[in-house]
């Protein structure tokens, strides 16, 4: 599970089938301020936007998608707001840079932050292909 808490943001938690040490999008659940959020995605889509995770939180529609071929750049998008995240470093020196465009709310920031702790390799084409093969081999054991 990965969780974001704070004085000015709603408690946001993401839980999914763990891959290595982080929860994945497989069998995932998301809660924002104690309310469950339904996640939708098309794992077979051809484009990044098509493979994006879509969700409705507090009456607002969100889309979380990869913004590059690798797994280090993502964006949380809703009408008029875009929060881009970029991962840096390895091991204990890992950092994430947020770039916010538009008038973001605390919920927007909490969602972007909690998704940084999720294995989202499935949102890229190569990651989706690797996931299918690794999951298939795991089930054969």
C-alpha positions as CSV (number, residue, x, y, z in Angstrom):
1,X,0.0,0.0,0.0
2,X,1.1,3.6,-0.6
3,X,-0.5,6.4,1.2
4,X,-0.5,10.2,1.4
5,X,-1.6,12.0,4.5
6,X,-1.3,15.6,5.7
7,X,-3.0,18.6,7.3
8,X,-4.1,20.1,4.0
9,X,-4.6,17.1,1.8
10,X,-7.2,14.4,2.1
11,X,-5.9,11.0,3.2
12,X,-5.3,9.1,-0.1
13,X,-4.4,5.4,-0.2
14,X,-3.6,3.1,-3.1
15,X,-3.5,-0.7,-2.7
16,X,-2.8,-3.3,-5.4
17,X,-1.1,-6.6,-6.0
18,X,2.5,-5.9,-5.1
19,X,5.2,-6.0,-7.7
20,X,8.6,-6.1,-6.0
21,X,7.8,-3.5,-3.2
22,X,5.2,-1.3,-4.8
23,X,1.5,-1.9,-5.4
24,X,0.6,-2.4,-9.1
25,X,-2.5,-1.5,-11.1
26,X,-3.5,-5.2,-11.0
27,X,-6.4,-5.7,-8.5
28,X,-6.0,-2.1,-7.4
29,X,-8.1,0.0,-5.1
30,X,-7.9,3.7,-4.4
31,X,-9.5,5.7,-1.5
32,X,-9.6,9.5,-1.2
33,X,-10.8,10.9,2.1
34,X,-12.2,7.5,3.1
35,X,-14.4,7.1,-0.1
36,X,-13.6,4.4,-2.6
37,X,-12.7,5.5,-6.1
38,X,-13.4,3.3,-9.2
39,X,-10.3,2.9,-11.5
40,X,-10.7,2.2,-15.2
41,X,-8.1,1.5,-17.9
42,X,-7.8,-0.2,-21.2
43,X,-4.7,-2.3,-20.9
44,X,-4.8,-3.3,-24.6
45,X,-5.0,0.3,-26.0
46,X,-2.4,1.4,-28.6
47,X,-1.7,4.9,-27.2
48,X,-0.5,6.2,-23.9
49,X,-3.8,8.2,-23.5
50,X,-5.8,5.1,-24.2
51,X,-3.9,3.1,-21.6
52,X,-4.3,5.8,-19.0
53,X,-5.9,5.2,-15.6
54,X,-9.2,7.0,-15.5
55,X,-11.0,7.9,-12.2
56,X,-13.8,10.1,-10.9
57,X,-13.0,11.9,-7.6
58,X,-15.4,14.4,-5.9
59,X,-17.2,14.8,-9.2
60,X,-14.1,15.6,-11.2
61,X,-12.7,13.3,-14.0
62,X,-9.0,12.5,-13.9
63,X,-6.6,10.7,-16.2
64,X,-3.2,9.5,-15.1
65,X,-0.9,8.6,-18.0
66,X,2.7,8.1,-19.0
67,X,4.2,11.0,-20.8
68,X,7.3,9.3,-22.2
69,X,8.5,5.9,-23.4
70,X,10.1,5.2,-20.0
71,X,8.4,4.7,-16.7
72,X,9.8,7.9,-15.1
73,X,7.5,10.6,-16.4
74,X,3.7,10.8,-15.8
75,X,0.9,13.3,-15.7
76,X,-2.3,13.6,-13.7
77,X,-4.8,15.5,-15.9
78,X,-8.2,17.0,-15.3
79,X,-10.0,20.0,-16.9
80,X,-7.6,23.0,-16.6
81,X,-5.0,21.3,-14.4
82,X,-2.0,19.1,-15.2
83,X,0.4,17.8,-12.7
84,X,3.6,16.3,-14.3
85,X,5.8,14.1,-12.2
86,X,9.4,13.2,-13.0
87,X,11.4,10.6,-11.1
88,X,15.1,11.1,-10.4
89,X,17.8,8.9,-8.8
90,X,18.0,5.4,-7.6
91,X,17.8,3.6,-4.2
92,X,17.6,5.9,-1.2
93,X,18.4,8.9,-3.4
94,X,15.0,8.7,-5.2
95,X,13.2,12.0,-5.7
96,X,10.2,13.2,-7.6
97,X,9.7,16.6,-9.1
98,X,6.2,18.0,-9.5
99,X,5.3,20.6,-12.2
100,X,1.8,22.0,-11.7
101,X,0.0,23.8,-14.5
102,X,-3.3,25.4,-13.6
103,X,-5.1,25.9,-10.2
104,X,-4.5,22.6,-8.5
105,X,-6.5,21.6,-5.4
106,X,-5.1,19.6,-2.5
107,X,-6.9,16.5,-3.9
108,X,-5.1,16.9,-7.2
109,X,-1.7,17.0,-5.4
110,X,-2.6,14.1,-3.2
111,X,-3.6,11.9,-6.2
112,X,-0.4,12.8,-8.1
113,X,1.7,12.1,-5.0
114,X,0.1,8.7,-4.2
115,X,0.5,7.6,-7.8
116,X,4.2,8.2,-7.5
117,X,4.4,5.2,-5.2
118,X,2.6,2.8,-7.6
119,X,4.1,0.5,-10.2
120,X,2.7,2.1,-13.4
121,X,4.9,0.3,-16.0
122,X,1.7,-1.0,-17.6
123,X,0.9,2.5,-18.8
124,X,3.8,2.3,-21.4
125,X,3.6,0.0,-24.4
126,X,6.8,-1.9,-23.5
127,X,5.8,-2.1,-19.8
128,X,2.4,-3.6,-20.7
129,X,4.0,-6.2,-22.9
130,X,6.5,-7.1,-20.2
131,X,3.7,-7.3,-17.6
132,X,1.7,-9.8,-19.6
133,X,4.7,-12.1,-20.0
134,X,5.9,-11.9,-16.4
135,X,2.4,-12.4,-15.0
136,X,1.9,-15.4,-17.3
137,X,5.1,-17.0,-16.1
138,X,4.3,-16.4,-12.5
139,X,0.9,-18.1,-12.9
140,X,2.6,-21.2,-14.4
141,X,4.6,-21.8,-11.2
